[in-house]
Amino acid sequence: MTNYEVMFIIDPVLEDEKKDATVETVQQIINADGEVSKVDVWGMRKLAYPIDKKEEGYYVVVEFAGNPTLPKELDRRLRISDNVMRHLIDNRDQK
């Protein structure tokens, strides 16, 4: 299994329940083909540049291990999610 890290920014106008549900959904996607090792919720942070006229976002970092096809599926699911503004998946073993 390969170690990965995904950082995603959730839309700040969502209620706390929907933010928590989005984080839970990402964990379920990962747990289908891998395992989550650490979830780090950074909370509200100022964005480097405005996204959809929003100045802040709700940041979450998840470290996980999985097979090489898992990041592609996670990327596909995060792209179509209306709750996630941006995301980045990093291979931690390729350093």
MARVEX-626290 format. One line per field, with one value per residue (C-alpha): residue number from 1; y, x, z. Coordinates in pm, 1 decimal. Example, Ala and Ser with C-alpha at 12.3 -4.5 7.8 and 13.67 -1.06 7.14 Angstrom:
<pts>
num <- c(1 2)
c2 <- c(-450.0 -106.0)
c1 <- c(1230.0 1367.0)
c3 <- c(780.0 714.0)
</pts>
This chain:
<pts>
num <- c(1 2 3 4 5 6 7 8 9 10 11 12 13 14 15 16 17 18 19 20 21 22 23 24 25 26 27 28 29 30 31 32 33 34 35 36 37 38 39 40 41 42 43 44 45 46 47 48 49 50 51 52 53 54 55 56 57 58 59 60 61 62 63 64 65 66 67 68 69 70 71 72 73 74 75 76 77 78 79 80 81 82 83 84 85 86 87 88 89 90 91 92 93 94 95)
c2 <- c(0.0 350.6 644.3 949.8 1278.6 1473.3 1834.3 1973.1 2301.0 2286.0 2570.2 2796.2 2880.3 2521.7 2432.3 2241.5 1921.1 1930.0 2001.4 1701.2 1489.3 1585.8 1482.7 1154.9 1091.1 1136.3 890.7 636.9 667.1 604.4 316.9 134.0 58.7 171.4 294.5 637.8 693.9 1055.6 1327.6 1683.5 1950.1 2293.4 2476.1 2818.1 2977.3 3270.7 3168.2 3281.1 3412.0 3439.0 3131.2 3194.5 3534.7 3366.1 3481.4 3188.9 2812.1 2517.6 2317.4 1944.2 1719.9 1340.6 1100.1 755.0 440.2 268.1 100.1 310.2 337.7 497.2 855.3 856.8 756.1 1003.9 1281.6 1198.8 1203.4 1529.2 1704.0 1640.9 1732.3 2067.8 2099.9 2084.9 2401.0 2271.9 1959.1 1826.4 1464.0 1402.6 1075.9 1078.7 789.1 969.5 1210.1)
c1 <- c(0.0 114.3 88.1 -106.3 -232.9 -535.7 -604.9 -944.6 -1125.0 -1494.0 -1731.2 -1745.6 -2117.0 -2224.7 -2362.0 -2134.1 -2334.4 -2274.3 -1902.6 -1877.6 -2076.5 -1836.8 -1535.0 -1711.9 -1788.8 -1421.8 -1325.4 -1578.6 -1441.4 -1089.3 -1193.0 -1351.3 -1004.6 -760.4 -733.6 -734.3 -442.5 -501.3 -765.5 -654.0 -926.9 -766.6 -1099.4 -1163.9 -861.8 -815.5 -765.7 -459.0 -692.2 -1070.7 -1254.9 -1610.3 -1598.3 -1523.0 -1226.8 -1222.8 -1249.2 -1277.9 -953.8 -919.7 -610.9 -645.5 -350.2 -425.8 -280.3 -426.4 -370.1 -254.9 -607.7 -757.7 -630.8 -782.1 -1125.4 -1098.5 -1004.6 -1303.6 -1545.4 -1406.8 -1429.1 -1802.6 -1876.1 -2051.0 -1926.3 -1553.5 -1405.0 -1049.3 -848.8 -494.2 -379.8 -11.8 185.5 387.2 614.3 745.9 973.2)
c3 <- c(0.0 -80.6 159.8 42.3 178.0 58.3 146.9 57.1 113.2 197.3 111.8 423.2 388.6 466.9 808.4 1046.1 995.4 618.8 669.4 903.3 656.4 375.7 584.8 671.1 303.4 208.2 482.9 353.1 -1.6 128.4 357.8 63.3 -86.3 182.6 537.6 695.5 931.8 1041.1 998.2 1072.9 1062.9 1031.2 1030.5 879.8 711.4 478.4 115.7 -79.2 -349.4 -377.8 -503.4 -623.5 -447.7 -112.6 96.8 345.6 335.9 575.6 545.7 613.7 570.6 561.3 559.8 423.9 268.5 -33.4 -365.0 -665.9 -812.3 -499.4 -561.3 -909.6 -775.0 -486.1 -730.5 -949.7 -655.3 -511.0 -850.1 -877.1 -514.2 -473.4 -114.6 -199.8 -350.7 -412.4 -335.8 -371.6 -344.4 -269.6 -284.0 40.5 -70.0 -379.9 -192.0)
</pts>
